[in-house]
């Protein structure tokens, strides 16, 4: 998933190439799963002729400030990405759109042509992103409920230590909580914990002063470095566990030390047991940690990411709205390399009625069993036609 460095790279690309330019043409996708709360025509009419004044970001959210509201806002989801024709912008494997593909891409959800001919597009292959049109993005959810931005609004060491001391939750899920610190996602959380030599299942409140200082330093250094290189992973320092965290379990080693994978906060988590050890009461929990399952299709764990995105989407809904039950989603099917359209269908993630079907199929009481047995006896055997 795109995290703070990837979104910041997109923001800087817009800032460097699009400010002060007027929007001459707009194309908004007819996709209600991504385009949230407004029709394509209303969206187009609201921004056509406006000038881009600035590009702003908080956490993993980006929005364009125009010369007057409302403003386009982008929640990147699992594979959202900004493309500017003719300009290199950082991409990541799930978002990559081939240069040979049509332009704008068939995955484009938001497209504008500026008065100098420059073209900008927001794409989303997986359809977990949200594109909104808001009068004041910072005043409404999800942005209004975000914690301090990890790059722009960092804690002081003392503030960080005091805040951790109040948290009984384990440290990895806490770092992923966008209400605590915004912008940190799965790979950054793994990296900063590795650099600080802290086990992902260590309780936040049990961290020593030295561990708090080490984690504070690693968050600052990892994010600043990733942003400095525009999230280009090939330029990340060689001593980052990032370069080995996608290897298969049993074959993942870093600097000669084994990498283990567990589930922490519902997410696949890479760590080095030899260097990241539990202490105190948390040491007893190590044996109970659930091993992470990693398939050939997804080394990051799509299910955990989808759940995280659902939580973020839920945070943008009105609080007084009654929650609707969610059934379990069916497992994603394996696809061929050319099955991009199927990928969209998989990502659509309609609710699965299998639980409801099981309730109907499962016999309850003797009467149901007798009825099922009677039906079975009355069935005619299938034979060959004479």
N, C-alpha and C positions, 0 to 999 in steps of 0.2 A: 504494500500500500504506500502511496505517496505520503511522506511525513514532512515535517517542517522544512528541511533543506530543499526538497523537491518543489514544494509550493513557493518557497522564497525565490528559487531560481526562476520560476515562471513569473513571479511578481517583478523581479528585476528586469527580465526580458521585455515585459510590457512597459515598464518605466523607461527603459533605454530606447524603445522604438515607437511607442504609441502616444505619448503624452502631447497634448496640444493639437491633436488631430481630430477632425470631425468624422462622425459615422455617416457614411453615404449609402450603405446597403446593409441590410440585416436579414439573416435566415435563421429561424428558430425551429428546431426539430419538433414534430408533432409526436412527442413522447411524454406522456403524463407521468411516467415513472421517474423521469429525470427532471423535466421542466415542471417545477412545483408551484401549484396555486395560481397559474395564469395561463391564458391561451396563447399560442404562438403569435397570433395576429396582434393581440394587445401588447405583448412583450415587444414585438417589432415596432409598433407605432409609438411606444413609450420612449424608446432610445434613439430612433432614427433622427438624424440631424443634430444630435447632442455631441459635445466635445469631451474627450477623455482628459480629465484633469490630473488624476493620480491613480496609482494602483496600491491597494493596501491589503495587509494580511494580519490575521491573528490565528495562532496555532496552525491548523491545516486548512483554514478557510481563507479565501481570497475574494476581494470585491473591487470593482472599478468605480471610482468616483467620477461622475460626469459633471458638467457645468450646472446641472440641476437634477434633483431626484426625480424618479427612483433610480437605484443603482443595481446593476447586475452583480449577483453574489454567487460564488462557486464553492461548493463543498465537494472535495475531490473524490471521496469514496475510495473504492478499491483500485481504480485504473483511470481516473480522470487526468487529463493532461492538456496543457496549453501548447498550441502550435502557432507559429508566426511564419508565414510563407517567406522562404529565403533567409530565415534567421535560425541559428542553432539554439535550440532550447533543450535542456536536459530531459531525457526520456528514461523510462524504466521498463523492464521486460513486459509487464502486463499492459502497458499503455501504448507501446510502440506501434506506430502506423508507418507502413513502408512508404518510402519516397516515391516508389513507382505506382502507388495507389492513386485513385482519383482524388481531386481536390475541389471543394472541400471533401474530406473523407466521408464515407457512408456512416461513420460513427460520430460525425460532428453533431453536437447538440446546440451549439451557439456559434454563429459565424457572423463576422462583421468585416466590411470593406471600408477602409478609411479614405479620406479625401486625397491622399497622395498615392492611392492604389495599393497600399499595404493591406494584407488580409490576415485576420486573426481568427483562430478557431479553438473551441473547447471541445475535446472529444472524450468519449467514454465507451470503451468496448464492452465493459461488464455491466453497465447500467445500474451501478450503485451510487453514482454521484447525484447531487442535487444542484440545479440551477434555479435561482430565485431572483425576483425583482423586488427590491426592498427600499423603502424610503430612508431608513436608517439601520443598516445591517447590525451595528454594534448594540442596538437597543432591544433586539429580539433574539429569541433562541434560534439556532444553537450558540451563536457567538456571545450573546449576553451572559451565558452561563459558563463560559470558559474561564479557567484559571489563568494566572499570569503567563504571558508568552515566554517560552523558554529562552528565546534569543533577545527579545526586546524589553522584557520586564523580569529579569532574573532575580531570584531571592538573594539576599545577603547570606553569608554562611550561618550567621546566628539565627536569622529568620527560618532558614531551611532546617537547621537542627531542631529548633523549637517546634516547627510544624510536624516533623517526623516523629518527635517524641509523643505526640498526641494520637498517632495513627497505629492501631492494633493490626491493621491489614499487612499482608506480606508486601515486600518492597516492589516486586515486579508489577503486580496489578495496580499499585498506587501510582507508579510512574506512567502507566497507560491511562490513568484516569484524567481525562481532559479538564475536569473541574478542579484538579489539583495543580497540574502544570499542563499547559496546552502546547501541542506540537510534537510531543514524544510518542512514537509508535513502537512497533515490535522490534525492529532491527536496532533502533537507537537505544531502547531500554536494555537489550542484551549487551550492546557495546559498552554503555556507560557502567553497567554492573560488572562486566568483565574487567574493564580498565580500573575500577575501584576495588576489585577483588572481593565482591560481595555476592553471596549466594542469592539467587532470585526468590527463594522462599523464606529468607530471613525476615522476621517481623520488623517493620519500619521503626517501631518504638524501641526495639532492642539494639539498634545501631549505636555504636560508641561515637564519641565526639570525633575521633580520628576517622572513622568510617563515613560519618556525615560530611566531613571536610573533603575526603577523597571522592565521594560521590558528587558533591557540589562541583568540584574541580573537573571531574570527568565529563559531566553534563555540559559544562561551559566549553571545554576543549573539543569535544566530539562535535557538538552542534556548530561551533564557529569554524572548525576545519571543513565540515561537510558543506557549509554555506559558502566558504571561501572558494571551493572548487566547483561551485554550482551543482552540487550533488552528483558529480561525475564519479561513480564508484571506482573506476580504474585509477583515480588519483587519490583515493583514500590511503592513509599511512599503512605500511606493510605490517605493522604490529596490531592491526585491528582484527578482531575475531570475525568481522564481517566477511572477510575473504574466504573463510572456511565454514561458515555456519549453515551453508546449504548442502553440504555433503551428506551422504546417507549415514544413518546410525551405524556405528561399528567401524566406519571408514573415515570418520571425521576426526582429524587431528590438527592441532595448531601449535607450532613451535615444539613439536614432538610430544605434546600432551593431548590426551584424549578429550574430545568434546562429547558431552552427553546431552540428550534432549529429553526434557520433561514438559509437562503442561503446567503453566502458571498463569492464573487469571484467564483461563480458557484459551491460551495461546501457546503455540509451539515455542519453546524456550531453549536456546543454546547456551551452555555454560561449561566451564572447565573445572570438574570436581577437585582436581589437585590444587587449584589456586583459589577457588570460590567455595569455602567451607562454611557450613552452618555452625552456629555457636549457641551455647545456652540451651534453653528448652526447645528451641527450633531444631536442634540436632536430632531429636527423636523423630521428627517428622520426615526426615530424609528418606527413610525406607518406605514411607507411605506415599511418596510422590508418584503420581500416575505417569507411566512412560508415555511419551508423545508418539502418536502414530503418524508416520509420514509416507505418503503414497508417491508414486513416480510422477503423478500429475501435478501435485502441489507440495512443495517442500516447506511452504510457510504455514499451511493449514488453512484452506479456504473457509472451512466451517467456522473457525474461531474469528476470522476476519469478518465474515458475514454477520455473526452475532454482534461484534463490536460496532459494525455499521448500523445495524438495526437499533442498537442502544443510542447511537448518535442521532439517528432519524427520530426516534421516540422523544429525544430531548427537545426537538423542534416543534413537537405537537403541543397544543394547549393542555395545561395541567389539569383542567377540570373535565377534560374529555375522558369518558370511561374507556379503560384499556380493553382492547379486543384480544381474544385469545389467539395465540399463534400455534399452529400445528407444526410438527417437525417437518423440515424440508427434505425432499427426496435427495438421495446421494447424486452428485453430479456424474453424468455419464462420460465415459472416455470418448474423446473426439479425435478425428484425424487432423493433420496440420492445416487442412484447408477448410475446416469447419467453423469459420468465424461467425457465421450466422447462427449455428447451433449454440455457440458460446453465449450469444445474446439471449437465446431462449433459456439456457441453463441459468443464466444470471438473473433472469426475470423472476425466478423463484416464487411461483405461485404457491399458495398454501396447499399442503398435502392433506388429503382426506383419509389417508390410510388408517389413522387412529380411529376415526369414526366408523370406517368400514369394519375394523376389527371388532368394535363393540357390537355391530350388527351380526357379524359372523360367529363370534364366540357364543356357544350355547350357555344359557342361564337357566338353571333348574331342570327338573326331570322332564317337564312337558316339552321343553325345547329339544332335549336329547331324543325323546320319542319321535317328535316330528321330523327331526333330521334323519333318524334311522328309517322311518317310514318312507321318506322321500328317496333315500338311498335304495331301499328295496324295490320301489316302484319304477326305478330308472331302467329302461330297456338297454340291454348290453349292445354295444356297437359291434356289428358283425359285418362280414363281407356281403356285398350285394350279390344276389343270385342272378 
